[in-house]
């Protein structure tokens, strides 16, 4: 008798800050180490800072890869190495509809950019000046969907992942294009209050329309249609980014949910695990994973805390995806060090979390 499918244990991999994308040997070693630690899914970043990791007809190549040589082909190399080991590869379109304010597409097409009520188009994200391309604009849609299709056609993948940057920032939508479209469809001007529920619903529907259009195009192209979404907790995701992932799940616009839970405290982490929308997703039979911060920058989560977060997630039937590769046992290993963390991660991948918690103290 067949048992339930194995619970997902995955990791996000990105080039920043990490050298892994720029060497075949590093890629092979990373996948080997992940397999040894029980990981069965990899989410490589394929769209970051307005650039991608292959020669594209839509966007520029990531500068460091261009210097290292496009023949490295990090995404398809990762895919091939992971497939050989029975691991799934889900390309992660990290930046979604967000672009650096200095990007050529922003300079060439200012009419594609969302704006706040005061006319400002800039959002500070990760310490950088960014802008948001308009999900309602047909040319923005064509470009974004074209990029996704282009990536999925290059080599075998197991679907794709969108995250909290596939969004419409709630304070935005006062640019000339959106104002004219809203006036045309409703006969009135957009409310000055960006939290007005009717105004929020109209914009959310445009974002949902882009997601639906993407799915339809993937079907026509006979490409994997399994879409994973990695948002924040539901109320935050909707009220700040107009991501109605509960509706998207019910409407079968996504097949997999990876909810980011980067709470510092275990109490806060457990509270976010029990949010009503997350429990509903499980009731609908949708696979649910929890995004857990392993380490990034100056913040490295100690192994006892990671073990307990993993245990709490598993207790509720959720898989775990760690952010990010260098935070496991790489550059952001913190005081515990890479050797210790890798050993404990190997135990975590094969042993129930309750026993590891004591061992890792």
Secondary structure, 3 states (H helix, E strand, C coil): CCCCCCCCEEEEECCCCCCHHHCHHHHHHHHHHHHHCCCCEEEEECEECCEECCCCCCCEECHHHHHHCHHHCHHHHHHHHHHHCCCEECEEECCCCEEECCCHHHHHCHHHECCECCCCCCEEECCEEEEEECCCCHHHHHHHHHHHHHHHHHCCCCCEEEECCCCCCCCECCCHHHHHHHHHHHCCCCCCCCCCHHHHHHHHHHHHHHHHHHHHHHHHCCCCCCEEEECCCHHHHHHHHCCCHHHHHHCCCCCEEEEECCCCCHHHHHHHHCCHHHHHHHHCCCEEEEEEECEECCEECCHHHHHHHHHHHHHCCCEEEEECHHHHHCCCCHHHCHHHHHHHHHHHCCCCHHHHHHHCC
